[in-house]
C-alpha cells in the first residue's frame, strides 16, 4: 500500500478539485471556534464499522468513522462537522486527532482479530504535501501490535 500511495494521493487531488462544495454548517449548528475547542479537548472519537466477509459473515476489518462528541454527550456524524472542518481549515487537525486515537487504541485493535482497518481521507488532506507524513505516522503508529497495516 505504501508504494502505491503517491499515485493514490494524486488521483485524490484530482477528485478533490472536481468535488462540489458542501454547506460548511450543514445541520451541525456548531462554529469554527466550537470545533477547534472540541478537537483540543478530546471531542473527536473513532467509531468502527465492521466489514465482514460475504462468504461466511466473519469479521475481517473495520472502517474507522470520525465522530464528534459534544459536551452534552450528543454524538455528531461526519456529515455534521466535516464540511465545517474542511471549509475552516481544520480538516488536517481533525484527521490527525482521529489518527492519534487509533494509535492509542492499537492494542485493542490488534486484539480484535481485524485483518485490516480502512480510513477515509478528505480530498483536502490529499492536496497537502504533509498527507504522506500523516498517513505514515498512522501506519507506523499501529506498528507491530496490529495484525496488518492500515489500507
N, C-alpha and C positions, 0 to 999 in steps of 0.2 A: 504494500500500500504506500509506503513512504516514497519509493522511487517513482510511483505514478502521480504523487501529489501535485507537483508543479503543473502538469497538464490538466489535472482535475481543477486546480485553482484557476487556471487560465480560462477554462470553459465557464467557471462560476463568475468570473469578472464579466465575461461577455453576456451571460444571462442576467446579471445584475443591471447592466445598462439598458436592457430591454424590458425590465420588470415595471409594471405600472405602480405608481406611488399610492400608498395607503394613507388613510387619515391617521395622523400620529396620536390622536386622542380616542381612537376607536373604542368606545364603550367603557374605558377604564376609569375615567374621571380622576386620574392622577396627573400631577405635574412633573416636569423635569426634576424639580427640587425633591419632590416626594420619591421619585425613582432613584435619584442619586443617594438619598438618605437610606433607602431600602437596600441598595447594593452594599453600602458601607456597614449596615447593621445586621446583615445576615438574612435578608428577606428573599434572596434568590435561593431556591431549593431545586433539587433534582428529583424528578419522578421517573420511574422506569415502566415503560410499556412493554410487556412481554412479546417476544417474537418466537412463534412455535413452528416446528416442522409440520408441514401439511400431511405428510405420510403417516405420522404416528402421534401428532399432537404434543410432542415433547418440547420442553422449553430449550431453546437454542441460544437466544440472545435477548437483548433489550434495546429499545430506542430510548435515549435519555431525553426527557422533556423538561424544559425550563418552566418553572412556576414562580410566582411572586407571592409570598406570604405577607399580608398586610398586618399592621399592629392589632387590628380587630380579630385576626385569625382567619379572615377571608383569604381564599387562595384564588389568584388570578391566573388564567391560562395565558399562553404565549401571545395569542391574538389580542389580548387586552393590554399588554405592555411592551411587546417587542416593537411594534410600529413607533411608539414613543421613543424607545431606546435608539432605534435606527435614525429617526429624524432629529434627535437631540444630541447625537454624537456619543451616546453611552453604550452602544451595542458591544463594543470591544470589552468594556468593563463588565457587562452582564455575562458575556461568554467566558471571560477569564474567571469570574467568580464561580460560575457553574462548573468549569473545569476543575477549579480548586476543590469544590465539594466532591467531585468524582474522585480526585486523587485522595482526599481524606477518607473516602469510602472504599478504597481499593481492597482492603482485606474482606469486607463484606461482599464486594463484587466477586472476588476470587472464590469465596466460599459458596457462592450461589450456584456454581456449576455452569455459568454462562460461558459460551464459547466465543462470544463477541458482544460488543456494545456499539451502537450507532449513535452518532451525534449530528445535529443539524447545525450548519453554519450560515449565518446571514450572508447574502451576496455582498453586503457592505464590508463584512470582515474579509471576504475574498479579494476585495480591491486594495487591501492594505498589505504592505510588504511584510509586516510583522505577523501575518496569518500563519506562516510556516512555523515561526517561533512558538506561537500559541499552541498549535496542534502538536508540535514536537514535545512541548512541555507536558501535554496530556499523555501522549504515548509513553514518554519516559517516566512520568509520574505514576502511571499504572504499573509499570515495570514488571518485574518477575513474579509478583504475587498474583497477577492476573493470568488466567489460563491462555489468553490470546490478547493481542493488541487491539486497540480501537480501530474501527474501519471508517 
